[in-house]
Amino acid sequence: MINPLDIIRKYYTLDSLAGQSLLIHSQLVTDKAMSLAIKHPEMDLDIPFIKEAAMLHDIGIFLTNAPDIGCFGEYNYICHGYLGADLLRAEGLPRHALVCERHTGAGISLEMIEEKHLPLPPRDMLPITLEEKLIAFADKFYSKTNLTREKKLSKIRMEMAFYGTETANRFNEWCKLFL
């Protein structure tokens, strides 16, 4: 097992706005993912991995330009997933890196990247494993700008619909799977 805080401390000052945004959001996502995982023993989920990967899923936000959460990097916020994945691969955590890369939205397909000309590497970034799907799902319930309030399912569905039918359908599949 790894200690996610040791990795987070390498890249963040914990009492900074970015550090606090990351820590609070990640803990909420971890708690949500764990509560959902416990409800589904039949899925035989890797609980220790979920705890670690949920805490690290947004490790790349400091590299993006998101001043409202204290991040002043050069990249568009949508890039935080693959950037965080690169960091975690360098840390020797390839499985955790896949969670980073695949959690944005309800995952991002190569087709969506090409159609919308997104500033992302041209590859599918869709959650594949149950653990990846669960963490991506739990992430949708919390914003980094309103850190303590869990979003209502109806609001999340509206947000997912904004990104298209493919995204909305994937989220609705996860609702059936995990709720």
C-alpha positions in Angstrom: 0.0 0.0 0.0 1.0 3.6 -0.6 0.2 6.7 1.4 -1.5 9.1 -1.0 -0.6 12.1 1.2 3.1 11.4 0.7 2.6 11.8 -3.1 0.3 14.8 -2.7 2.9 16.6 -0.5 5.4 16.3 -3.3 3.3 18.5 -5.5 1.2 20.7 -3.2 1.6 22.9 -0.1 -1.2 21.4 1.9 -2.4 24.7 3.4 -2.5 26.5 0.0 -5.9 27.0 -1.8 -4.9 24.4 -4.4 -3.8 21.9 -1.7 -7.0 22.4 0.4 -9.2 22.2 -2.7 -7.5 19.0 -3.7 -7.5 17.4 -0.2 -11.1 18.2 0.7 -12.5 17.3 -2.7 -10.4 14.1 -2.9 -11.5 13.0 0.6 -15.2 13.6 -0.2 -14.8 11.5 -3.4 -13.0 8.8 -1.5 -15.7 8.7 1.2 -18.4 8.5 -1.5 -16.6 5.8 -3.5 -16.0 3.8 -0.3 -19.7 4.0 0.8 -20.8 2.8 -2.7 -18.2 0.0 -2.7 -19.3 -1.3 0.6 -22.9 -1.5 -0.7 -21.7 -3.9 -3.4 -19.7 -6.8 -2.0 -20.8 -8.9 -5.0 -18.5 -6.7 -7.2 -15.4 -7.8 -5.3 -13.9 -4.4 -5.6 -10.3 -3.7 -4.6 -11.0 -1.5 -1.6 -7.4 -0.5 -0.7 -6.8 0.5 -4.3 -10.0 2.6 -4.4 -8.9 4.5 -1.2 -5.6 5.3 -2.8 -6.7 6.1 -6.3 -9.7 8.2 -5.3 -7.3 10.4 -3.2 -5.0 10.8 -6.2 -7.4 11.1 -9.0 -7.0 14.9 -9.3 -3.3 15.1 -8.6 -2.7 17.0 -11.8 -4.8 20.0 -11.2 -1.9 22.3 -10.2 -0.6 22.1 -13.8 -3.8 23.7 -15.1 -5.1 27.2 -15.2 -7.9 27.2 -12.6 -7.3 30.3 -10.4 -10.6 29.8 -8.5 -9.0 26.7 -6.9 -5.5 28.2 -6.6 -4.0 26.5 -9.7 -2.0 28.7 -12.1 -0.5 26.2 -14.5 -0.3 26.6 -18.3 -2.8 23.8 -19.4 -6.5 23.9 -19.9 -8.3 22.3 -16.9 -9.6 19.4 -19.0 -6.0 18.2 -19.2 -5.6 17.6 -15.5 -6.5 13.9 -15.9 -3.8 12.9 -18.4 -1.3 15.2 -16.7 -1.9 13.6 -13.3 -1.6 10.2 -15.0 1.8 11.2 -16.3 2.8 12.2 -12.7 1.6 8.9 -11.2 3.3 6.8 -13.9 6.5 8.6 -13.0 5.8 7.6 -9.4 5.6 4.0 -10.4 1.8 3.8 -10.1 0.5 2.8 -13.5 -2.9 1.5 -12.3 -3.6 4.7 -10.3 -2.6 6.7 -13.4 -5.4 5.1 -15.4 -7.9 6.4 -12.8 -6.5 9.9 -13.3 -6.6 9.7 -17.1 -10.1 8.2 -17.3 -12.1 10.0 -14.7 -12.7 13.3 -16.4 -16.4 13.8 -17.1 -17.8 10.3 -17.5 -14.7 9.5 -19.5 -13.7 11.0 -22.8 -13.7 8.9 -26.0 -11.2 9.4 -28.9 -14.2 10.3 -31.0 -15.2 13.1 -28.6 -11.6 14.4 -28.5 -11.5 14.6 -32.3 -15.0 16.0 -32.8 -14.6 18.7 -30.2 -10.9 19.4 -30.9 -10.1 18.9 -27.3 -6.5 19.7 -26.2 -5.9 16.1 -25.2 -3.8 13.2 -26.5 -5.7 11.4 -29.3 -6.8 8.2 -27.4 -9.7 6.8 -25.6 -9.8 8.0 -21.9 -12.8 5.9 -20.8 -13.0 4.1 -17.5 -12.8 0.4 -18.0 -12.5 -1.4 -14.7 -15.2 -1.2 -12.0 -12.8 0.6 -9.7 -12.2 3.3 -12.4 -15.9 3.6 -13.1 -16.7 3.9 -9.4 -14.2 6.6 -8.7 -15.3 8.6 -11.8 -18.9 8.2 -10.7 -18.2 9.3 -7.1 -16.2 12.3 -8.5 -19.3 13.7 -10.2 -21.0 14.4 -6.8 -18.5 17.0 -5.7 -17.1 20.2 -7.1 -13.8 21.8 -6.1 -15.4 25.2 -5.9 -18.2 24.3 -3.6 -16.4 21.8 -1.5 -18.9 20.7 1.1 -22.2 20.3 -0.7 -23.0 17.0 -2.5 -24.6 17.6 -5.8 -28.1 16.3 -6.4 -28.4 13.5 -9.0 -30.7 15.7 -11.2 -28.0 18.4 -11.4 -25.3 15.9 -12.3 -27.5 14.4 -15.0 -28.0 17.9 -16.5 -24.2 18.5 -16.4 -23.6 15.2 -18.1 -26.3 15.8 -20.8 -24.6 19.1 -21.6 -21.6 17.1 -22.8 -23.7 14.9 -25.1 -25.8 11.7 -25.2 -22.7 9.4 -25.0 -21.6 11.0 -21.7 -25.2 11.1 -20.2 -25.8 7.5 -21.1 -22.5 6.4 -19.5 -23.4 8.2 -16.3 -26.9 6.7 -16.3 -25.4 3.2 -16.7 -23.2 4.0 -13.6 -26.3 5.0 -11.7 -27.9 1.7 -12.3 -24.6 -0.1 -11.5 -23.7 1.7 -8.2 -26.9 3.2 -6.7 
